[in-house]
Amino acid sequence: MKVLLISPNTERLDMPTLPLGLAMVAAAARRGGHPTRLLDLLTVPDPLCAAAQAIGDFQPEIIALSIRNVDDQSMRDPRFLLEPARDVVAACRAASPARIVVGGAGYSIFPEAALEYLAADYGVCGEGEVVFPALLERLERGQDAAGLPGVYARGGDAPVGRLFVEDLDRLPLPEADLWAAADPGDPDLWVPLQTRRGCPLACSYCSTPGLEGTQLRMRSPSLVAEHVARVVEAGFRRIYFVDNTFNFPPFYAQELCRRLAALRLDLAWRCILYPHQISEALVSAMAHAGCVEASLGFESGSPGVLRAMNKRFQPDEVRAISERLAAHGIRRLGFLLLGGPGETKESIDESLAFGHSLGLEMLKVTVGIRLYPHTPLARLAVDEDVVSPNDDLLVPRFYIRPGLEDYIREIEAAI
C-alpha cells in the first residue's frame, strides 16, 4: 500500500524537532514492501497546502500522522497543539479517500480521546515499527484490524494491551528522510536518536512507563555508533540522545560512550540524565565521547518533595553530579517542577535556592505539573477533587497542591 506519513507539528517549542518516531515507522513500512513518503510540516510555509499537494502528487492509500505533543505543558498559558493537527486531518480527508491513521507519543497517552478529537480512522500505540506494518497488511487484505495490540479503531472496542519488543535491534533505525529537509548549519538543530526504551523508575507524574513499558530495552552500542557515523557523514555533527535516562544502565552508557569515542568524529551531543548513580568514570567517558550538554531533571531541591515524587536521589547527589559535569566542561540544564505533592511554601523556596546555587548554564522552572492518565499523580488529583474521575485529561489539566495557589501565582509572576 502507498503510505504518506505526515508530521503535523509546526511548533519549535524549545528547538526545531525532527520527526524521529515517524521516520522509524517509515523505515519499517518500507521494509514491509510498502512505498512510503514522509512529509515534515515544520519546514513548510503553508502546512495545509503542502499536505494537499503531497497527497495529489503521491496518491496514497493510507495517510499516517504522528502526534508528538498534545500541548506545551505550560499552566500559565497552555497551548493545545491538537487543534492544528485536527486541521491537517481534515485537509487530508478533503483531499483524499485514503484511510487516516494517527500515532506517536502524544497520541498514545490519550488513545481513545485523541482519536475521537482528531476524527481519524485508526490509532496506533506501542511499538509502531511493528504494529503499523501489521495494520497495513490487514487493511491491504481487506481484513478487520480488531485484535492487533495497540490498534484503536474509531467507534470500535479498545485493544487488549500494547506490544513492546524486547530486542530493539529488530527495529529499523531512521533513514535519510528524517533529515532530508534539515539544514546542517542550523545551530539550533540536533538530530534526535533513541538508544533505549522503557523506564522502571515510576516517577509519580510521568507518562513514559505507559508509553514504553517498565522494562528497560536497549539497542546494541555498535549499531548506535554505526548510525551516528552515517548521520555525521550526511553533514550533521550535533546529536541529541532523547532517551529519558541516558545513564541507565551505567554499563551500557559507558560502552556506548566508548564506541562513540572510538569513531574519532567531529561530533557534539547532548543527553538527558537521571541524577542518580552517575560516576566520575561515566562523566569522563561522556566528555571524551563528545558530550557537550546534559539535562538534569532533578525537579526539586526538597528531600520531602523528591520522596513524594518517588525519586531515587537526594539534593546532595544532584549537586555532586552537577559539579562532575562542570569539571569536565559539560553544559548543564536544570529543571524544577513546583507545586507537586508534599510541596509547601518552604519547600518551594528551598528548591529555588537549591537550583540557583548549582550555577547551571540554564535553569527552567515549571509551575504546576501536567496531569497524565493512569499515573499516581492523576489518581491523587482525583482523590483531592482537583479533577473529575471522568476527565480524560486530553485538554491540559495541572496539579498544584491545594492551598498553594496564591503563593504559586506570586512565584509564577516573578519567573
C-alpha positions in Angstrom: 0.0 0.0 0.0 1.2 3.5 -0.8 1.7 5.3 2.6 2.1 9.1 3.2 3.5 9.8 6.6 3.0 13.3 7.9 4.5 15.1 10.9 1.9 17.8 11.6 4.0 19.5 14.2 4.6 23.2 13.3 5.8 24.3 16.8 9.5 24.6 17.6 8.9 24.9 21.4 12.5 24.7 22.8 14.2 23.7 19.5 13.3 22.5 15.9 12.4 18.9 16.3 12.8 16.3 13.6 10.2 13.5 13.4 12.2 10.6 14.8 9.4 8.2 15.6 7.7 8.8 12.2 11.0 8.2 10.4 11.5 4.8 12.1 7.9 3.8 11.2 8.6 4.9 7.6 11.6 2.7 7.5 9.6 -0.3 8.9 6.8 0.3 6.4 9.4 0.2 3.5 10.9 -2.9 5.0 7.4 -4.5 4.7 7.3 -3.6 1.0 5.1 -0.5 1.2 6.0 2.6 -1.0 6.4 5.4 1.6 6.9 9.1 1.6 7.5 11.3 4.6 6.3 15.0 4.9 7.5 17.2 7.7 5.2 20.2 8.0 7.6 22.1 10.3 9.7 23.2 7.3 6.9 24.4 5.0 5.3 27.9 4.9 1.7 26.6 4.4 1.2 23.2 6.1 -2.4 22.5 4.8 -1.4 23.4 1.2 1.7 21.2 1.5 -0.3 18.3 2.8 -2.8 18.6 -0.1 -0.1 18.9 -2.7 1.8 15.8 -1.3 -1.5 13.8 -1.5 -2.1 14.9 -5.0 1.4 14.0 -6.1 1.7 10.7 -4.3 -1.9 9.5 -4.3 -1.5 7.5 -1.0 -3.9 4.7 0.1 -3.0 5.3 3.7 -2.2 8.6 5.4 -0.5 8.4 8.8 0.2 11.3 11.2 2.5 11.3 14.2 1.3 13.4 17.1 4.4 14.3 19.2 2.9 16.8 21.6 -0.7 17.4 22.8 0.2 20.7 24.5 3.2 22.8 25.6 2.8 21.8 29.3 2.5 25.5 30.3 -0.1 26.1 33.1 0.2 29.9 32.7 -0.9 30.0 29.1 -1.4 26.4 27.8 -1.4 25.9 24.0 -3.5 23.0 22.8 -1.5 21.6 19.9 -4.0 19.0 18.7 -6.2 21.7 17.2 -3.8 22.4 14.2 -3.2 18.6 13.9 -7.0 18.2 13.6 -7.0 20.8 10.8 -4.3 18.7 9.0 -6.5 15.6 9.3 -9.5 17.5 7.9 -7.4 18.7 5.0 -6.2 15.2 4.3 -9.8 14.0 4.4 -10.9 16.6 1.9 -8.1 15.8 -0.5 -8.2 12.0 -0.4 -10.4 9.0 0.3 -7.4 7.3 2.0 -7.8 5.9 5.5 -6.1 8.0 8.1 -4.1 6.6 11.0 -2.6 8.5 13.9 0.1 7.5 16.3 3.1 9.0 18.2 3.9 9.6 21.8 1.4 12.4 22.3 -1.4 10.5 20.7 -0.6 7.3 22.7 -1.1 9.0 26.1 -4.7 9.6 25.2 -5.6 7.0 22.5 -9.4 7.0 22.7 -9.9 10.7 23.4 -7.3 11.9 20.9 -8.6 9.5 18.1 -12.1 10.9 18.6 -10.9 14.5 18.7 -8.8 14.2 15.6 -11.5 12.3 13.7 -9.0 9.8 12.2 -9.9 6.2 11.3 -7.3 4.3 13.3 -4.8 4.9 16.1 -1.6 3.0 16.8 0.1 2.7 20.3 3.1 0.8 21.4 5.9 -0.2 19.1 4.7 1.5 15.8 7.5 -0.1 13.8 5.8 -3.5 14.3 2.2 -2.6 14.8 1.8 -0.2 11.9 3.1 -2.6 9.2 0.8 -5.3 10.7 -2.2 -2.9 10.3 -1.2 -2.2 6.7 -1.2 -5.9 5.9 -4.7 -6.3 7.5 -6.0 -3.3 5.5 -4.4 -4.4 2.3 -6.2 -7.8 2.6 -9.5 -6.1 3.5 -9.4 -7.6 7.0 -10.6 -6.1 10.3 -7.9 -4.5 12.5 -9.6 -6.0 15.6 -7.2 -8.0 17.8 -4.0 -6.1 16.8 -2.3 -5.0 20.0 -2.3 -1.2 20.5 -4.6 -0.5 17.5 -7.7 1.5 18.1 -10.5 1.8 15.5 -12.7 4.8 15.8 -16.0 3.7 17.2 -14.6 0.2 18.0 -13.6 -1.6 21.1 -10.2 -0.8 22.8 -7.5 -3.3 22.1 -6.1 -5.6 24.8 -2.6 -4.4 25.7 0.3 -2.9 23.8 3.2 -4.5 22.1 6.7 -3.9 23.4 9.6 -5.5 21.5 12.4 -6.8 23.8 15.1 -6.8 21.2 15.3 -3.2 19.8 17.8 -4.3 17.2 14.9 -5.9 15.4 13.6 -2.4 14.7 14.9 -0.2 11.9 16.8 3.0 12.6 15.7 6.1 10.8 16.7 6.7 7.2 17.8 9.8 5.5 14.3 11.3 5.1 14.5 12.2 8.8 16.9 15.0 8.0 16.3 15.4 4.2 14.8 18.9 4.6 17.0 19.9 7.5 19.8 22.5 7.5 23.1 21.0 8.9 24.2 24.6 9.6 21.3 25.5 11.8 22.9 25.9 15.3 19.6 25.0 17.0 19.2 21.7 15.2 20.2 18.5 16.9 19.4 15.2 15.1 17.5 13.0 17.5 18.4 9.4 18.3 16.8 6.9 20.7 19.0 4.1 22.0 16.7 2.6 24.6 13.1 2.4 25.6 11.1 1.8 28.8 11.6 3.1 32.3 11.3 1.2 35.6 11.7 4.3 37.8 8.0 5.1 38.3 8.1 8.8 38.9 4.6 9.8 40.2 3.7 12.2 37.3 5.4 10.5 34.3 3.7 9.0 31.3 6.8 7.1 30.0 6.0 3.7 31.6 2.6 3.7 29.9 4.1 4.7 26.6 7.2 2.4 26.5 6.7 -0.1 29.3 8.6 -0.5 32.5 11.3 -2.9 31.2 14.5 -1.1 30.0 15.3 -2.2 26.5 18.5 -1.2 24.6 19.9 -1.1 21.1 23.4 -2.6 20.6 26.0 0.1 21.1 27.7 -1.0 17.9 24.6 -0.3 15.8 24.1 3.0 17.5 27.6 4.1 16.8 27.3 3.0 13.1 24.1 5.1 12.8 25.9 8.1 14.4 28.7 7.7 11.8 26.1 7.8 9.0 24.4 10.9 10.4 27.8 12.7 10.6 28.7 11.6 7.1 25.4 13.2 5.9 26.8 16.5 7.2 25.3 16.7 10.8 27.6 16.9 13.8 25.1 17.6 16.6 23.2 14.6 18.0 20.5 14.5 20.7 20.1 11.3 22.6 16.5 11.6 23.5 16.4 8.6 26.0 14.8 9.7 29.2 17.7 8.2 31.3 20.9 8.2 29.3 22.9 7.0 32.3 20.8 3.8 32.9 22.1 1.2 32.9 25.6 2.6 33.7 27.5 -0.2 31.9 25.5 0.4 28.7 26.1 4.2 28.9 29.8 3.7 29.3 30.1 1.1 26.5 28.1 3.5 24.2 30.5 6.3 25.0 33.5 4.1 24.3 32.1 3.2 20.9 31.4 6.9 20.1 34.9 7.9 21.2 36.4 5.2 19.0 34.8 6.8 15.9 37.0 9.9 16.3 34.4 12.0 14.7 33.8 15.8 14.8 30.8 15.2 17.0 28.9 17.1 19.7 26.0 15.5 21.5 23.5 16.2 24.3 21.5 13.9 26.6 19.1 13.6 29.5 20.4 12.3 32.8 18.5 10.9 35.7 20.7 12.4 38.5 21.5 9.2 40.3 24.4 6.7 40.1 26.5 8.9 37.7 30.1 8.2 38.5 33.2 10.2 37.7 34.2 7.5 35.2 30.9 7.8 33.3 31.1 11.6 33.2 34.7 11.4 31.9 33.6 8.9 29.3 30.8 11.1 28.2 33.1 14.1 27.8 35.7 12.1 25.9 33.0 10.8 23.5 31.8 14.4 22.6 29.0 15.2 25.2 28.7 18.9 25.4 25.4 19.3 27.2 23.3 17.3 29.7 19.8 18.0 31.1 19.3 17.2 34.8 15.6 16.6 35.7 16.1 16.9 39.4 12.6 18.6 39.7 13.0 19.7 43.3 15.6 20.7 45.9 13.4 19.4 48.8 14.1 15.9 50.1 10.4 15.5 51.1 9.1 16.6 47.7 11.5 14.2 46.0 10.2 11.3 48.1 6.6 12.3 47.2 7.6 12.2 43.5 9.1 8.8 44.0 12.6 10.0 43.1 15.6 7.8 43.9 18.0 10.6 44.6 18.5 13.5 47.1 19.8 17.1 46.6 23.4 16.3 47.7 23.7 13.7 45.0 22.4 16.1 42.4 25.0 18.7 43.5 27.8 16.2 43.2 26.8 15.1 39.7 26.4 18.7 38.6 29.9 19.5 39.8 31.3 16.5 38.0 29.7 17.6 34.7 31.0 21.2 35.1 34.5 19.9 35.9 34.5 18.1 32.5 33.2 21.1 30.6 29.7 19.7 30.0 27.0 22.4 29.9 24.2 21.7 32.5 20.5 22.4 32.1 18.4 22.0 35.2 14.6 21.6 35.6 12.3 22.3 38.6 8.7 21.3 38.9 6.9 23.4 41.6 3.6 22.7 43.2 3.5 18.9 43.4 2.5 16.5 46.2 4.2 17.3 49.5 5.0 20.9 48.4 4.9 23.8 50.8 5.9 27.4 50.7 9.1 26.5 52.4 9.9 23.7 50.0 9.3 26.0 47.0 11.8 28.5 48.4 14.2 25.6 49.2 14.0 24.3 45.6 14.6 27.7 44.1 17.5 28.4 46.3 19.0 25.0 45.5 18.5 25.3 41.8 20.2 28.7 41.7 23.1 27.5 44.0 24.2 24.9 41.4 25.4 27.6 39.0 23.8 25.9 36.0 24.1 27.3 32.5 20.2 27.2 32.4 17.5 26.6 35.0 14.0 26.1 33.7 11.2 26.4 36.3 7.8 24.9 35.6 4.9 25.8 37.8 2.2 23.2 38.1 2.5 19.6 36.9 0.7 18.4 33.8 -1.6 15.5 34.7 -1.5 12.4 32.6 -3.9 9.4 32.7 -3.1 6.3 34.8 -0.3 8.0 36.8 -0.2 8.1 40.6 -0.4 11.9 40.4 -3.6 11.7 38.3 -5.1 9.4 40.9 -4.2 11.7 43.7 -5.7 14.6 41.8 -9.0 12.7 41.6 -8.9 11.9 45.3 -8.3 15.6 46.1 -11.1 16.7 43.8 -8.6 18.6 41.6 -10.1 16.9 38.5 -13.2 14.8 37.9 -12.8 11.0 37.7 -14.4 11.3 34.2 -11.9 13.8 32.9 -9.8 12.1 30.1 -7.2 14.9 30.6 -6.8 15.4 26.9 -7.3 19.2 27.4 -4.4 20.2 29.6 -5.1 20.0 33.4 -2.5 20.7 36.0 -1.8 19.7 39.6 -0.9 22.3 42.3 -1.1 21.2 45.9 -4.2 22.7 47.4 -3.6 25.8 49.4 -0.5 26.9 47.4 -2.4 28.5 44.5 -1.9 32.1 45.6 1.8 31.6 46.5 2.4 29.8 43.3 0.9 32.7 41.3 3.4 35.1 43.0 6.3 32.8 42.1 5.0 32.4 38.6 4.7 36.2 38.1 8.3 36.6 39.3 9.8 34.0 36.9 
